[in-house]
Amino acid sequence: MPTIYTVSTSTGDETASSGVQKKKTFANRGYYLQYTGQVSGYGLTLNVRKDDHSIYEDTVNYRIGVVKSVLTNSHFKILGGTSYKAPAAGQLYAQPLYSGEIIGNDELKPETASTIEAEFGHPILANLMATISVFHTEVKEKVELVPRGANQRPENIGKQVSNGAELEVKAVLDRNQLSGNLSYQNSIDRADEPFVGETDTPTAMYPAMVTNIAWVSKAFGLFQPGLKVKHVTERRATRNNILENRVEPYELESYALVGASVFMPFKLGSFDQSFNLRIDNLLDKKYADPGFGGVDIPGRRRSLILNYSATL
């Protein structure tokens, strides 16, 4: 485990201001059981998982999924379940190197979540498919960084409640494939603030709306070009960065990203081969996502990826 020392410039003496930390073993024993099958024409999946951990609390989680074909080429799906996110070692045992750094909290509990989602898909035309889904998620024991003197300490003080919906449309026009989806979510962070009580604030981690549009064509022979556009709405900065900004709330701007690709499959001897050239953020848009420690995370600039594959 990390131990931070201060060193006297005159004597060279070392002092562990936050105490000396020794080795710590993380051990997890897990059990998992799943059933998948057909029951009265319904596709059914059930599973349960138990984790026994040596550091933080044990957890039991489950998932259930039901799928059914209805009408002509239509379907509905219902999913529900729980999950957990273990605290990181740094959150548990960190020592501050300088003022403002994180102090570990070895009493942290795992964050837990429960989710239910419903989806319905139906062909509008012979070459046009639409799918709509809705969801509700609750996250409990949410970890937030809380000021403790000149430093910060992660604590289980929060709860996050999210509701959302997504509409997706896929179409095939001649030798062109078009797809688009529009997703919306509303997430509220609830925290029990000292001297204030329970507060509700919009989450900073997820944008309210995200739109994706994609096109791929097989009408140009060997070359298969593609184009995609993604738009993300503005969102609030993180609680941590607002505190760093003299407690002045601010938002990160919305942004749109354009990407392009060319896929070229070919056969050479007995090998099926292909080249795929992809350019992300084609217009080199400058943008940022919410971050921590007074720094918002800069978005990835224009990048080019070339991939080659061969299959016997």
N, C-alpha and C positions, 0 to 999 in steps of 0.2 A: 504494500500500500504506500502511497506517496507521503513523504514527510518533508515539510518545509522548514528549513533552518535559517536563522539569521547569524551572520558572522561578524564578530567584532574586528574592526580594521586595525585596532591597536594591539590586541592580544591574540587574535585568530580563534578565539573561543566560539564554539557553535552552540546555539540555543534553539531547541524545537519549540517555537512559541505556541503551537497548537497541539503539542504532544507527539510522541513517537508512535508511528503506526507500524504494526508487524504484518505478516502475511495473513491473507483471508481466503478461505476456500469456498467457492460457489459450487454447490452440488444440487442437481435437480433430478428427481425421480418422477417419471410420468407414466400415465396409463391412458390408452386410447381405444375406443370401441366404436365401430361404425356398421350401419346396416344400409344397404342400397338394394332397391328392388321395386316391383310393381305390385300395387294393392288396389284391386277393383278398377283398373285402368288408370290409376294415378301413379306417376313416377315419384318415389319416396326415398329421401335420404335422411338418416338420423345418425348423429354421432355425439359422443361425450368424451371429454378429456379432463384428467385430473393431474395437476402438477404439485408435487411436494418439494418445496425449496428450503434450503438450509438458512437462507438469509431473510427473505421477506415471507409474507403470509402465503399459505397454500391457496390454490385457486381451482375451482371446478367450472368448466365451460361446456356449452352444448350448442349444437346447430341442428336445424330442421329445414328441409326443403321439399316442397310439393310442386310438381309440374303436371299439367293436364292439357292435352290437345282438345280444342273445342271448335265448333263450326267447321269451316273449310280452311285448312292451312293456318288456323289461328291457335294461340296458346295463351295460357296464363301460368304464372309462377309466383309462389309465395315463399319467402325465405325469412327465417328468424334465427337469432342466436346471440351468444355472448362471447366476449373475448377479453384479453387483458394485455397490458403493456408493463413489463417489469421495469423497476427503477434501474437506471444505469449505475455502474460502480462509482462513477464520478459524482453522481447526485448523492450517493450514500456516504462516501468517504473523502470527498475533496477537501483540501486545505487551501486557504487563501494565500496567494503569493503576494498580492498587493491589495490596496483598498478598492473595494467594489467587486472583488472576486467572490466566487461561490464557496460557502461553507457547507460541507456535507451533512446530511441528515440520515443517520442510520435507522431512524424509525419510520422511514417512508414506506407506504403501502403501494402495491401495484395499482395503476389506473385500470378500471374495469369499464366495459361498454356492453350495452344491449341494443340490438338493432332488429327492426322488422321492415321488410321490403316486399312490395307487390308489383308485378309486371304483367302487362297485357300486350300481345302482339297480334296485328291483323293486317292482311294484304288489302290495300286500298284499290289497287289495280293489279293486273297480272305481273307487272314489272315494278311495282311500288309497294314497299313494306313499311309499316309504321309501328313503333313500339313506344309505349308510355309506361313509366314506372314512378312509384312514390315510395318514400322511406321516412322512418322516424328512428333517431338514435339518441341514446343518453349515455354520457360518459360521467362516471362517478370517481371520487378520490382523485380528481384532476390535479396534477402537480403544477404549482405556480411558484415563481421566485418572489420571495417576500423579503423586504429590507430588514436586516438585523444589524443595527449599528452602522458601521461603515461598509458592511458587506451584505451579501444576499444569501438566503437559505431556501432550498426547495422544500415545499410543504404541500400536503394534501388538503387544500382548502377549497377546491373548486368543483363545480359540476357544469357540464356542457349539454345543452339540449338542442338537437338539430332536426329540422324538418325540411324536406326537399322533394323535387320532382325532376324527371328528365324525359324529354321527347326526342326520339331518334327516327330518322327517315332514311331508307336505303332504296336506290333506284338503279335499274339497268336500262340504258338507252342505247340500242344498237350494240356497239362494242365499248361503251363508256359506262363506268360505274361511279355513281354519285352517292355521297352520304353526308348527313349533317345531324348534329345533335345540339340541343339546347338544355342546359342543366341549371337549376335554381336551387339554392339552399339558404336557409335562415338559421344561424346558430347563435345561441346566447350563452355567454359565460356567466355562471352564478357563483359568487364567492362570499364567504363570511369574513368581512373586513373588520379588523380591530377598531373599536370605538365608533364604527359606522353601522355594522350589521350586514345583512344580506344585500348585495348589489347585483344588478343585471347590466352587462355590457355586450355589445356585438363582438363576436370573435374576430381576431385578426388573422387567423391561420387560413381561412378559406374565403375566396371571393363569392359574392352573392350570385353572380351569373358567369357561366363559361359557355362559349359558343365554338363549335368546331365544324368546319366544312372541308370535305375532301373530294378530289376527282382523280380517277385513274383511267387511262385509255389503253385499249389493245387494238386501236384502229391504225397504228402506224407500223405494222409489220413487226420487225424484230425489236424495235424500241417501244417501251411502255412508259410514257411520261406520267407524272403525277404532280398534283398541287394540293396544298392544304393551308388553311387559314384558321388561326385560333385567336379568339378575343376574350380577354379577362377584364372584369370590371374592377373599379377601384376598391381598396379595402383599408381598414384602419390599421395603424401601426400596432405593434405588440405593446402590451402593458409595460414591459420592461423598458422598451425604447421611449415610450411616452414619459416615464419617470426620468430617463436620461435627458429628455428634451424639456427639462424644467417643468415637468408635469403638464406640458402643453400638448393636447391631443392633435394628431395630424394623420393624414391619409396618404397612401401610396397611389400613384396615378394608374388609371386603366392602361392596358396596352394590347396591341394586336401583333401577332407573329405570323410570318409567311414562310412556308417551307416548300421545297421542290425536290423531285426525285426522278430518276430514270432507271428502269429495270430492264435488263437485257438478258433473256434466257437463250441458250444455244446448246447444241449437242456436238460433242467431239469424241469420235470413237464410241466407246460404250459408256461414256460419262455424260450425265446431264449437268450442265454448268450454267453459271449465271454471274453477271456483274450487276451490282446495285450501287448507284451513286445518289447520295442524299445530302441536301444542303438545308440545314436548320437555320432559322432566323435569317432568311435570305436578304432582307433589307437592313440587317445589322441594327435592329432596334435596341435602344438602351432602355432598360427597365429594371425594376427591383422588386423583390419579395420581402415580406416581413422578416426581420431578424432579431437579434438580441445584443445586449451589451453596448447599445448605442449605435450599432451598425446594421443597416438594412442590406439584405443579401443581393448583390448585383446579379442580374440575369446573364445567362450564357450568351455570348456574342455570336456572330456568324461562324458556323462550323461546317466542315465538309467531311463526310464519311464515305469511304469506298469499301465495298464488301465483295469478296469473290467466294463462291462456293462450288463444290463439285461433288456429285453423288453417283456412285456406281450402280 
